[in-house]
Structures are given as structure tokens and as C-alpha cells.
Amino acid sequence: MDSRAGVEGDRLVEHTICIGRVCRSKAGRDKGKYFLVKEIVDEQFVLIVDGAAHKIASPKRKRIKHLECRGDVAEAIAAKLKEGAKVFDAEINSALKSLGYDENR
């Protein structure tokens, strides 16, 4: 897997890409928006969702280098995705909001 650095306070922190991790887009038309990682495709790409513009049925394929990973993971969503259980867009949207990542909606 790949790691991306983030800044928390005055220190540089490494966050590993994993299912359910909150990431911010650094490039493209969705720059500045927050997403959850739905699936890791390979070493360069992941599938991301936000429950609004990029729904669970049609996730966005994004290069990992164009994402800034945050320290938060939506544990309940991650567990459901790993089990293959049904996840609803409202759950994803709600998880992002509950973690405090709804300012760019």
C-alpha cells in the first residue's frame, strides 16, 4: 500500500491508504472535496465515494498521488465494505459529516 503525508499541527504525519479512510482531493474538478476510500484498485489507483456526487454504485477512480489522506477512518463503513455488506449513500454522507468533513458540500 501507499502512504501519504498530512500535516497535523506542526508535525508531518504519514497516513496509510485503507478502505474507509477519509481523503481530500488535491487535483481535478473535485479538488478540495472529501471522500472515503471504497476500494484499493492497485498501487496507483483507488475508488472513492462521497455519497453525493460519487455514489457507491458509481465510485470515482482516482490516482493515489492526487489524494491527501486524513487521520480519520469511518470504521463502520470500512467493516461493511470489507464484509461485502450493502452500504447506502446516506451512510457514507452521514459518516463524512459526523467526522467533520462536510464543509465543501
Secondary structure, DSSP 8 states (H G I E B T S, - for coil): --EEEEEETTEEEEEE--TTEEEEE-SSTTTT-EEEEEEE-SSSEEEEE-SSSS-TTS-EEEEGGGEEEEEEE-HHHHHHHHHT----HHHHHHHHHHTT--TT-
